[in-house]
Amino acid sequence: MNVIYEDNHLLVIDKPYNLLSQADNTSDEDVITLAKQFLKEKYNKPGNVYCGLVHRLDRVVSGLMVLAKTSKAASRLSNQVRLNQFEKKYIALVENKPQKGKLIDYLIKDEKTNIVTTTSSSHGKYSELNISDVQHFCENYFFVELTLVTGRSHQIRVQLSSRNTPIVNDHRYNPNAQKGQPICLVACELSFFHPITKEKLTFQLDGKERIIQSLS
């Protein structure tokens, strides 16, 4: 586990690419199982170890996640997520130049194919994100900094792809993705209030540098 921060109540980690946030029916490794193993070994704890999932990242996305070490912390952090008090910022490398500002869509997920598409407001889930910065990288590629307002499955990937600005190497929503290359999307900043002290905590990593390294 690449642990960024730890205290008695929570863990902040840098999730690697291609790791599940939570176990599914594939029996592949996941964040929660690895975090429990980490805590059990570090503190030599007998029996089961508690570790609560507060929010998720797509399997293919790397970056910052917070995990709860107690049920009280899990409840309070999850409540912040429900109240949109979590601030989650991402950086992506996309094809074509997007417009800065607010993106609003209604998304629906096909549970059989695990594909998310835009739909009419009467059928889909309201989905919103804000693009705060667009920087030219090379040729027709641009770095995009964005903040999630809602946290829908595949939301960033679908909202950008639906506007003809797909994320580089997004194998699900970009037909130009290069086989075997990681998606150019990183959860680079996470802010929330500590579940016990109420102090605002902010964690950051260099998502742009990570993307550049993945392309080399």
Long-range contacts (C-beta under 8 A, 24 or more apart in sequence): 1-34, 1-35, 1-38, 3-38, 4-64, 4-203, 4-205, 5-201, 5-203, 8-69, 8-70, 9-68, 9-69, 9-70, 9-72, 9-73, 9-194, 9-195, 9-196, 10-66, 10-67, 10-68, 10-69, 10-73, 10-77, 10-194, 10-195, 11-35, 11-39, 11-51, 11-66, 11-67, 11-68, 11-69, 12-64, 12-65, 12-66, 12-67, 12-190, 12-201, 12-203, 13-64, 13-65, 13-66, 13-67, 14-62, 14-63, 14-64, 14-205, 15-57, 15-61, 15-62, 15-63, 15-64, 15-65, 15-187, 16-62, 17-60, 17-61, 17-62, 17-182, 17-183, 18-59, 18-60, 18-182, 19-59, 20-59, 21-53, 21-56, 21-57, 21-58, 21-59, 21-65, 22-53, 22-56, 31-65, 31-67, 32-67, 35-67, 39-69, 52-77, 52-78, 54-78, 54-81, 55-81, 55-86, 55-88, 55-151, 56-151, 57-187, 58-153, 58-154, 58-157, 60-170, 60-171, 60-182, 60-183, 60-185, 61-183, 61-185, 61-186, 61-187, 62-182, 62-186, 62-187, 62-210, 63-90, 63-186, 63-187, 63-188, 63-205, 63-207, 64-187, 64-188, 64-189, 64-190, 64-203, 64-204, 64-205, 65-187, 65-190, 66-190, 66-192, 68-195, 72-195, 72-196, 73-195, 73-196, 76-195, 76-196, 77-192, 77-195, 80-192, 80-193, 81-151, 84-149, 84-150, 85-192, 85-193, 86-190, 86-191, 86-192, 87-147, 87-189, 87-190, 87-191, 87-192, 87-202, 88-147, 88-148, 88-151, 88-187, 88-189, 88-190, 89-145, 89-146, 89-147, 89-148, 89-187, 89-188, 89-189, 89-190, 90-145, 90-146, 90-147, 90-148, 90-156, 90-185, 90-186, 90-187, 90-188, 90-207, 91-143, 91-144, 91-145, 91-146, 91-185, 91-186, 91-188, 91-207, 91-208, 91-211, 92-143, 92-144, 92-146, 92-156, 92-160, 92-167, 92-168, 92-184, 92-185, 92-186, 92-211, 93-137, 93-141, 93-142, 93-143, 93-144, 93-167, 93-168, 93-184, 93-185, 93-211, 93-215, 94-141, 94-142, 94-144, 94-160, 94-165, 94-166, 94-167, 94-168, 94-184, 95-140, 95-141, 95-165, 95-166, 95-168, 95-174, 95-176, 96-140, 96-142, 96-164, 96-165, 97-134, 97-136, 97-140, 97-142, 97-165, 98-131, 98-134, 98-142, 98-144, 98-160, 98-163, 98-165, 99-131, 99-134, 100-131, 100-132, 100-133, 100-134, 101-130, 101-131, 102-128, 102-129, 102-130, 102-131, 103-128, 103-129, 103-130, 103-131, 103-159, 103-163, 104-128, 105-158, 105-159, 105-162, 107-152, 107-153, 107-154, 107-155, 107-158, 107-159, 109-153, 109-154, 115-172, 116-152, 116-153, 116-154, 116-155, 116-157, 116-158, 117-158, 118-158, 118-159, 118-162, 125-150, 125-152, 126-150, 127-152, 127-155, 127-159, 129-155, 129-156, 129-159, 141-168, 143-208, 143-211, 156-185, 157-183, 157-185, 168-215, 169-214, 181-214, 181-215, 182-214, 184-211, 184-214, 184-215, 186-210, 186-211
